[in-house]
Amino acid sequence: MKERSKDQTDPKKNPKEIPMPKEISKESPKAVAPDTVSFPSPAKSVAIVFAWFKRYVDFNNMDSFIKDEYGTGKIQESFPIIVVAQMLSLFTLVIAVLFSAILAPGQTTPAYAQLLLTMAVIILAGGILIFYLTSGLLFAISRLLGGTGELAPQLRFMAIVTLCSNIITSPLAFISLFFAKDSMPAFALSIIVMVIGFYELFAFYKTLRAMHSISTLRALIALVGSLLVIYLISLFSFG
């Protein structure tokens, strides 16, 4: 058998020897799923919230908690978290309605029940609106002061903070229903709720410092400025 010459085996001089690519499929490419957020099962969600809560109450490790939860985040991830947080806030109102229905059944008319339902919807929607308005103000002021953080991770972590805070305050508000408003236990509970509120503000302050890489003074200016704007809005809105 004759050996092939170099010209015959050289792809540049003998194009017949060049390996041809496989036939390209004429089928249309598969559609790529949009960038969506997948949510865990209820049992896993409870475990996640419990882990968040344990880290939230760990005062000395707040910075590491923020760092671990920073991630990239998506704005829509904050919505189910803050909805659950506001639902916990409505827990006391629902219990109060049940108590009034049991203790004073004659006063719980359909019109009264409808009014309470309307109030519940307003409280839920208002709480969500106030959360996003406050978070947006905190983000805007922090960026104006030289912050470099992103909105989505800040929203997500602040929603986690609000949820963890409401996990504590909602049962306390429920317990306060058993005491007169001017009693010592009710006063003590109100002090505890106030301390928890200050701790929530402390977590917001830490979030701004860590996520926007700003100084203590600038983080405090952003926090106080946002609260002042919210106060003025509520003052002019409700007289």
C-alpha positions in Angstrom: 0.0 0.0 0.0 1.3 3.4 -1.0 1.9 5.9 1.8 0.1 9.2 1.6 2.2 12.1 0.8 2.5 15.0 3.2 0.4 17.1 0.9 -2.5 14.7 1.1 -2.4 14.6 4.9 -1.8 18.3 5.5 -5.3 19.9 6.2 -4.1 23.2 4.7 -3.3 21.6 1.4 -5.9 18.9 1.4 -9.2 20.3 2.7 -10.9 16.9 2.4 -9.0 15.8 5.4 -10.3 18.6 7.7 -12.7 17.2 10.3 -16.1 18.7 9.8 -18.2 19.8 12.8 -21.2 17.8 13.7 -24.5 18.9 12.2 -26.0 21.8 14.1 -29.5 21.1 15.3 -32.1 23.2 13.6 -34.4 23.0 16.7 -35.0 26.2 18.5 -33.0 26.7 21.7 -34.7 25.9 24.9 -36.2 28.8 26.8 -34.1 29.9 29.8 -36.1 30.3 33.0 -36.2 33.9 34.2 -34.2 34.9 37.3 -36.7 34.0 39.9 -36.6 33.5 43.7 -37.4 30.0 45.0 -38.7 29.7 48.5 -38.1 26.8 50.9 -40.7 24.5 52.4 -42.6 25.7 55.5 -40.6 23.5 57.8 -37.3 24.7 56.4 -38.6 28.3 56.5 -39.3 28.0 60.3 -35.8 26.6 60.8 -34.3 29.5 58.9 -36.3 32.1 60.9 -35.3 30.4 64.1 -31.6 30.5 63.1 -32.0 34.2 62.2 -33.5 34.9 65.6 -30.7 33.2 67.5 -28.2 35.3 65.7 -30.2 38.5 66.0 -30.3 38.3 69.8 -26.5 37.7 69.9 -25.5 41.3 70.6 -21.8 40.7 70.3 -21.9 39.0 66.9 -24.2 41.4 65.0 -21.5 42.3 62.5 -20.8 38.7 61.6 -24.6 38.1 61.2 -24.8 41.0 58.8 -21.7 39.9 56.8 -23.0 36.3 56.5 -26.5 37.4 55.3 -25.2 40.1 53.0 -25.0 38.1 49.8 -26.2 39.5 46.5 -29.9 39.4 47.3 -32.9 40.4 45.3 -35.4 43.1 46.2 -38.3 40.6 46.0 -36.7 38.4 48.6 -37.5 41.0 51.3 -41.3 41.0 50.6 -42.4 37.7 52.0 -40.2 38.3 55.1 -41.7 41.7 55.9 -45.2 40.3 55.2 -44.7 37.6 57.8 -43.3 40.3 60.2 -46.4 42.4 59.8 -48.7 39.4 60.2 -47.1 38.9 63.6 -47.9 42.5 64.4 -51.6 41.8 63.6 -51.6 38.8 66.0 -52.5 41.0 68.9 -55.3 42.7 67.0 -56.8 39.4 66.1 -56.6 38.2 69.7 -58.2 41.4 70.9 -61.1 40.9 68.5 -61.6 37.3 69.8 -61.5 38.5 73.4 -64.1 41.2 72.7 -66.3 38.7 70.9 -66.2 36.3 73.9 -66.5 38.9 76.7 -68.9 41.2 74.9 -70.7 39.2 72.2 -73.5 41.8 71.9 -71.0 44.5 70.8 -69.4 42.3 68.1 -71.7 43.2 65.3 -71.0 42.5 61.6 -70.3 46.2 61.0 -67.8 46.1 63.9 -66.1 43.0 62.5 -65.9 44.6 59.1 -64.4 47.7 60.6 -61.7 45.6 62.3 -61.0 43.7 59.1 -60.5 47.0 57.3 -58.2 48.2 60.1 -56.2 44.9 59.8 -55.7 45.4 56.0 -54.7 49.0 56.5 -52.3 48.1 59.3 -50.7 45.4 57.2 -50.4 47.5 54.0 -49.3 50.5 56.1 -46.6 48.6 57.9 -45.2 47.2 54.6 -45.3 50.7 53.1 -43.5 52.3 56.1 -40.9 49.6 56.0 -40.0 50.2 52.3 -40.2 53.9 52.7 -37.9 53.9 55.7 -35.5 51.5 54.1 -35.4 53.5 50.9 -34.7 56.7 52.9 -31.9 55.0 54.8 -30.4 53.8 51.5 -30.7 57.2 49.8 -29.2 59.1 52.7 -26.4 56.6 53.1 -25.5 56.8 49.5 -25.6 60.6 49.6 -23.1 60.4 52.5 -20.7 58.3 50.5 -22.1 54.8 51.1 -21.3 52.1 48.6 -23.9 49.4 49.4 -26.7 48.0 47.3 -30.4 48.4 48.0 -31.5 44.7 47.7 -29.2 43.2 50.4 -30.1 46.1 52.7 -33.8 45.6 52.3 -33.5 41.8 52.9 -31.5 42.2 56.1 -33.7 44.9 57.5 -36.7 42.8 56.8 -35.0 40.0 58.8 -34.4 42.4 61.6 -38.0 43.6 61.7 -39.2 40.0 61.7 -37.0 39.0 64.6 -38.0 42.1 66.5 -41.7 41.3 66.0 -41.2 37.7 67.2 -40.5 39.2 70.6 -42.9 42.2 70.7 -46.0 40.3 69.4 -46.2 37.9 72.4 -45.5 40.7 74.8 -48.3 42.8 73.3 -50.6 39.7 73.7 -49.6 39.3 77.4 -50.3 43.0 78.0 -54.0 42.3 77.1 -54.4 40.6 80.5 -53.4 43.7 82.5 -54.9 47.1 82.9 -53.2 49.9 81.0 -52.1 51.8 84.1 -50.9 48.7 86.1 -47.3 48.0 86.9 -47.0 44.9 84.8 -48.3 46.8 81.7 -45.8 49.6 82.4 -43.0 47.0 82.7 -44.0 45.4 79.4 -44.0 48.8 77.7 -40.5 49.4 78.9 -39.4 46.0 77.5 -41.0 46.8 74.2 -39.3 50.2 74.1 -35.9 48.5 74.7 -36.5 46.0 72.0 -37.4 48.9 69.6 -34.0 50.6 70.4 -32.3 47.3 69.8 -33.9 47.2 66.4 -32.7 50.7 65.6 -29.2 49.6 66.7 -29.4 46.7 64.2 -30.4 49.1 61.5 -27.4 51.3 62.4 -25.1 48.3 62.3 -26.5 47.4 58.9 -25.8 50.8 57.4 -22.3 50.8 58.7 -21.5 47.4 57.5 -23.2 47.4 54.1 -22.4 51.0 53.1 -18.9 51.2 54.6 -19.6 54.5 56.3 -18.5 56.0 59.6 -20.5 55.9 62.8 -21.4 59.6 62.5 -22.7 59.2 58.9 -24.7 56.0 59.8 -26.3 57.9 62.8 -27.1 60.9 60.5 -28.8 58.6 58.0 -30.8 56.8 60.7 -31.9 59.9 62.5 -32.6 61.8 59.3 -34.8 58.9 58.0 -36.8 58.7 61.2 -37.3 62.5 61.2 -38.7 62.4 57.6 -41.0 59.5 58.6 -42.2 61.5 61.6 -42.8 64.6 59.6 -44.8 62.7 57.0 -47.0 61.1 59.6 -47.4 64.4 61.4 -48.7 66.1 58.2 -50.7 63.1 57.1 -52.6 62.5 60.3 -52.6 66.0 61.7 
